[in-house]
Amino acid sequence: MTTLQKSVSTKPTGAFNLVVAARFRELLKLVPSLRLKTSVMVVIGILSGLMEMVGITFLVSLVFVLGQQGSSSAAIPGLPAFFGSFEAAISKSMLVTILICAIILRIVLGFANSIIASVVSHQISGSIRHRLYSKILTIPFQRFQHYERSDLMNVIATESYAVASAHASLVRLGINLGTIVIFGAGMLVMAWPIAVLGLIFGVVHNFALGLFAEAYRRTGAAAVSAIEDLTQLTWTTLQTVKAVKSFGLEKRHENIFDALSTDVGKTWSRSDQMGAATSLLSEVLTFGVILTIILSSQFLPVDFRAALSATILLYRLQPYIKEFDSQILALHALEAPLQNVLAIISEADDARQVACGEKLEHLQKEIVFHDVSFSYEGSSIPAVSHVGFSIRTGETTALTGPSGSGKTTILNMLLHLIQPTEGRITFDGRDLSTIERSSWLRLLSVSGQDVELMEGTVLDNIRFRREISEEDVRWSADVACATEFIEKLPSGFDEWLGDEAIRLSGGQRQRIGLARALAGRPEILLLDEATNALDEATEARVLSLLLREYQSRTLIIVTHRSSVASLMKHQICLVPSVV
Ligand SMILES: Nc1ncnc2c1ncn2[C@@H]1O[C@H](COP(=O)(O)OP(=O)(O)OP(=O)(O)O)[C@@H](O)[C@H]1O
């Protein structure tokens, strides 16, 4: 069984900021077409930061100018040294205009970026959900069987959002870094000693937050694992409610659920506590550096106005630095869900499913198994070993043999769910592997002992999302002897069946499954113990109707009952493989 990420990866953990490169590489694999939008978002974000810096600087200048009596029409002497060369040219009204423009531009850019971010985030999530869902349908059936269904549900419904979150974090990182650089440059020009203090603060801050990185990675992985366990328990409980009640295990299940639910709560609160701790650390460091500037201001070789502007910039820089670090920590926490998404998306497609091949309009003569063997992945004993037989078209054949002799495996090969590991299967002399899969599957239909009913009406279940006329639905239900009980249901064919269809007996479910298989009027019908839950009399009626309708078509029945096998023209008896 393929288990999705339950523990943190073994990648080096010391390299705090390397996580950015790792997440970026993963994102490029998952959403390669986002480069342009991402760059636009980062540039807009940085421009917004730039506008903030301009706004702060001009605001400080304005305050100084307003504080100077009677100099309103003179050149502005209030700008910091950085703007010194413009002093002669900027009047007070221009100062106010620039300030207002900077503020408005910042608001507009911020708004534009949140709209773009929201659109991009939904695009990413939608595209990832689509890729995951379609991957589940295109991976080889054997690979699919290696996954826990609850894990797959969890990845599609919950963890797929991690990709959009990681993208948002990377964009925010780019914006924060760009803004930090711009603010830093501004501070350097205005008051270099304060910029140096700010730089030291940034390095210490980054190093201190780096100490939390491993804890964040572990918490992220623990949260994913705890949620997976909880989903799995819920899923299996829903699947086995009858057994749980029959064995009187409700309390035990409740206890297990509570324990797992507590684990989930603990991982989230640990994450919240770490968030609070890192935020506190950030505040303390910022306070420390500003205090240092205040205490040492009289000794610093800088102009007071410039020092004030630079200090305000440093103060405003703090949220960017804080967010920069928290986004890096978020990227650590996103490792586990991202790895899960990647694991599924990187699964190879079923080569036969995507290959073209020749079309097959009809089966004219026969299906032949030429010395066919098949072994399931990881199994040392072949499920089918060197089997050879032919099935003539338009005739009825029973496939018999003891339990485990490979009957279902043979039907699965006919259904293209698995391919022979040795030997070949031919249809009218053409190798199965050279035939277009969909054209072959159009010719045949299958029904088994366990019917996969879905949420919907009886009609929905017979149609099974295919274009099938009402007439064909009625005909198939008649042949399957299903009409007689369907019409007794309160809403007949429109009766709503839950996914478990609890109101139906085992035999009724099998008859709906049989009607589903018949409804497309297939040339070849495969029945895998499809009537074994029916009483003898109903089974006999179903079989006689089937034989009448399938006089000139191909019917292959897997059965353990000699009475059923004897009704077929041919019998193929399989023997179990030995080591
Ligand atoms: N997904 C699987 N992975 C590994 N082994 C499998 C898998 N499915 C079936 N097998 C093994 O392959 C062998 C043949 O199984 P198969 O279901 O084809 O037998 P069968 O003749 O249809 O049995 P039954 O009459 O009990 O339904 C068995 O030994 C079974 O354990």
The ligand as an ORCA input file, in Angstrom:
! r2SCAN-3c Opt
* xyz 0 1
  N      -4.972     -6.709     -6.353
  C      -4.353     -7.871     -6.079
  N      -3.106     -7.862     -5.604
  C      -2.436     -8.998     -5.337
  N      -2.962    -10.226     -5.522
  C      -4.212    -10.307     -5.999
  C      -4.973     -9.148     -6.297
  N      -6.183     -9.553     -6.751
  C      -6.168    -10.897     -6.740
  N      -4.995    -11.360     -6.293
  C      -4.594    -12.756     -6.165
  O      -4.657    -13.347     -7.459
  C      -5.159    -14.660     -7.379
  C      -6.345    -14.805     -8.329
  O      -7.377    -13.977     -7.861
  P      -8.767    -13.870     -8.621
  O      -9.571    -12.855     -7.910
  O      -8.501    -13.662    -10.067
  O      -9.341    -15.329     -8.387
  P     -10.798    -15.888     -8.645
  O     -10.625    -17.161     -9.345
  O     -11.646    -14.860     -9.325
  O     -11.285    -16.083     -7.159
  P     -12.782    -16.161     -6.565
  O     -13.459    -17.313     -7.216
  O     -12.548    -16.387     -5.126
  O     -13.426    -14.836     -6.854
  C      -5.517    -14.904     -5.925
  O      -4.482    -15.671     -5.354
  C      -5.567    -13.524     -5.307
  O      -5.115    -13.564     -3.977
*
